Amino acid sequence: MTSHTENPPEDTTATTDGDTGAAAPAAAVRKRPKPGERRVQILQTLASMLEQPGAERITTAALASKLDVSEAALYRHFASKAQMFEGLIEFIEQSVFTLANQIIERDTGGIDQAQKVITVLLQFGEKNPGMTRVMVGDALVFENDRLLARMNQFFDRIESQLRQSLRTAAEAAGSVTPTVDANARASVLTAFAVGRLQRYARSGFKRNPTEHLDAALSLMTA
């Protein structure tokens, strides 16, 4: 999923005149998207709308208008607006944790793992501004409480992964308190990532979360 979507493709069909065999003028016919494609289109449009200033609260009426469909059409694909936001959160979770797991499998150094996990998290937010509003909770303030709880769990999972990586690094460095060291560093790195994402969203997406990132991560993991 990207933050923007194109209009559904149009299909042209030519009919043949039975008497002359000549092709009749082609008529443009809008191709009806399949159910799964329409769901993706709804989520893409919602994410795109969240990129706009003052878009912390988006109504289903506004979303339907943007898609040029009725609100009832939205509810054929999602039971509620909360379910639409859950679809965005699922995309965030799948995207970030797929990359994080690849890092853990590929890199053996705990510090490298931690730095790269934070990097992919912030890069994802930078490339998906609308999703960043969801990640930091700005888009969820007026929505179901379970959505905020789920985003909090997302960052808890990030911190847990960082603790594992940093504990390995602390043990390798000969720390006498590897768990304490890892917990403290993981907490700081997670708070740093959340803060960078919040600043990005609240600056109108002007302050990139990856700004001076390598230097900042080096300082926090030295």
C-alpha positions in Angstrom: 0.0 0.0 0.0 1.1 3.5 -0.8 -0.2 6.8 0.5 -1.8 7.6 -2.9 -4.0 5.6 -5.3 -4.9 6.0 -8.9 -8.4 6.0 -10.3 -9.6 2.5 -11.2 -8.5 1.6 -14.7 -11.0 2.0 -17.5 -11.8 -0.7 -20.0 -12.9 -0.2 -23.6 -14.7 -2.8 -25.5 -15.5 -2.8 -29.3 -18.7 -4.4 -30.6 -19.1 -5.6 -34.2 -22.0 -4.8 -36.4 -23.5 -8.1 -37.5 -24.3 -7.0 -41.0 -21.1 -5.2 -42.1 -18.5 -6.6 -39.8 -17.4 -3.1 -39.1 -16.3 -2.2 -35.6 -18.7 0.1 -33.7 -17.2 3.0 -31.8 -15.5 1.9 -28.7 -17.4 2.8 -25.5 -15.4 3.5 -22.4 -16.7 1.3 -19.5 -15.5 1.8 -15.9 -14.2 -1.5 -14.7 -15.7 -2.4 -11.3 -13.0 -3.2 -8.8 -13.0 -6.5 -7.1 -14.0 -6.6 -3.4 -10.4 -6.9 -2.2 -9.2 -4.1 -4.6 -11.9 -1.8 -3.3 -10.8 -2.4 0.3 -7.3 -1.4 -0.6 -8.5 1.6 -2.5 -10.5 2.8 0.6 -7.4 2.4 2.8 -5.1 4.1 0.4 -7.5 7.0 0.2 -7.9 7.2 3.9 -4.1 7.3 4.3 -3.8 10.0 1.6 -6.4 12.1 3.4 -4.5 11.8 6.6 -1.6 13.6 5.0 -3.5 16.8 4.6 -3.4 19.6 7.3 -6.1 19.4 9.9 -6.9 15.8 8.9 -6.7 14.4 12.5 -10.5 13.6 12.2 -11.9 12.2 9.0 -15.5 11.4 8.6 -16.9 8.5 6.6 -18.9 11.1 4.6 -15.7 12.9 3.6 -14.0 9.6 2.7 -17.0 8.5 0.7 -17.1 11.8 -1.1 -13.3 11.5 -1.9 -14.0 8.0 -3.4 -17.1 9.2 -5.2 -19.2 6.5 -3.6 -21.9 6.4 -0.9 -21.2 5.8 2.8 -23.2 2.6 2.5 -20.6 1.4 -0.1 -17.9 1.8 2.4 -19.7 -0.3 5.0 -20.0 -3.1 2.5 -16.2 -3.5 2.9 -15.7 -2.4 6.5 -18.1 -2.8 9.4 -17.0 0.5 10.9 -14.5 3.4 10.6 -12.5 1.8 13.4 -12.1 -1.3 11.2 -10.7 0.9 8.5 -8.1 2.2 10.9 -7.4 -1.4 12.0 -6.6 -2.1 8.3 -4.0 0.7 8.3 -2.5 -0.5 11.6 -2.2 -4.0 10.2 -0.4 -2.6 7.2 2.0 -0.7 9.5 2.6 -3.8 11.6 3.2 -6.1 8.7 5.5 -3.7 6.9 7.7 -2.7 9.8 8.0 -6.1 11.5 8.7 -7.9 8.2 11.7 -5.6 7.7 12.7 -5.9 11.4 12.7 -9.7 11.3 14.8 -9.7 8.2 17.3 -7.5 10.0 17.4 -9.8 13.0 18.0 -12.8 10.8 20.7 -11.2 8.7 22.7 -9.1 11.2 24.5 -10.7 14.1 25.6 -7.6 16.0 23.1 -6.5 18.6 23.9 -2.8 18.2 23.6 -3.0 14.4 20.3 -4.8 14.8 18.9 -2.1 17.1 20.1 0.8 15.0 18.7 -0.7 11.8 15.3 -1.5 13.4 14.9 2.1 14.5 16.1 3.2 11.0 13.5 1.1 9.1 10.8 2.3 11.5 11.6 6.0 10.9 12.0 5.5 7.2 8.6 3.9 7.0 7.1 6.8 8.7 8.9 9.3 6.5 7.7 7.6 3.3 4.1 7.2 4.6 3.1 10.5 6.3 -0.6 9.5 6.7 0.4 6.4 8.5 2.6 8.4 10.8 -0.5 10.2 12.1 -1.9 6.8 13.0 1.4 5.6 14.5 1.6 8.6 16.9 -2.1 8.5 17.7 -3.1 11.9 16.3 -5.5 10.3 13.9 -6.9 8.0 16.6 -7.8 10.5 19.3 -11.6 10.5 18.4 -11.7 6.9 17.5 -12.1 3.6 19.4 -9.8 3.3 22.4 -8.7 -0.1 21.2 -6.9 1.5 18.3 -4.7 3.5 20.5 -4.0 0.5 22.7 -3.0 -1.5 19.6 -0.6 1.2 18.5 0.9 1.2 22.0 1.4 -2.5 21.7 3.2 -1.9 18.4 5.8 0.2 20.1 6.0 -2.3 23.0 6.9 -4.9 20.5 9.6 -2.6 19.0 11.0 -2.0 22.4 11.0 -5.7 23.2 12.9 -6.5 20.1 15.4 -3.8 20.9 15.9 -5.2 24.4 16.8 -8.6 23.0 19.3 -7.2 20.5 20.9 -4.9 23.1 21.1 -7.6 25.7 23.1 -9.7 23.3 25.4 -6.7 22.7 25.8 -6.0 26.4 26.7 -9.6 27.1 29.2 -9.5 24.3 30.7 -6.4 25.8 31.1 -8.0 29.2 28.5 -6.0 31.0 27.8 -7.2 34.6 24.2 -6.0 34.2 23.3 -6.8 30.6 19.5 -6.9 31.2 19.5 -3.5 33.0 21.7 -1.9 30.3 19.5 -3.3 27.5 16.3 -2.2 29.1 17.5 1.3 29.6 18.8 1.7 26.1 15.8 0.1 24.5 13.5 2.5 26.4 15.6 5.5 25.2 15.6 4.4 21.6 11.9 3.7 21.5 11.1 7.1 23.1 13.5 8.7 20.5 11.7 7.0 17.6 8.2 8.0 18.9 9.4 11.6 19.4 10.8 11.8 15.9 7.6 10.6 14.4 5.5 13.0 16.5 7.7 15.9 15.5 7.3 14.9 11.8 3.5 14.8 12.1 3.2 18.0 14.1 5.5 19.9 11.9 3.3 19.3 8.9 5.8 16.7 7.7 8.5 19.2 7.4 11.0 17.8 10.0 12.0 14.4 8.6 12.3 11.7 11.3 15.6 10.5 9.7 17.3 13.9 10.2 20.9 13.3 11.4 19.8 9.8 12.2 23.1 8.0 12.0 24.8 10.5 14.3 21.9 10.3 16.8 21.9 6.5 16.9 25.6 6.4 17.4 25.4 8.7 20.4 22.6 6.6 22.0 24.2 3.2 21.4 27.9 4.1 22.0 
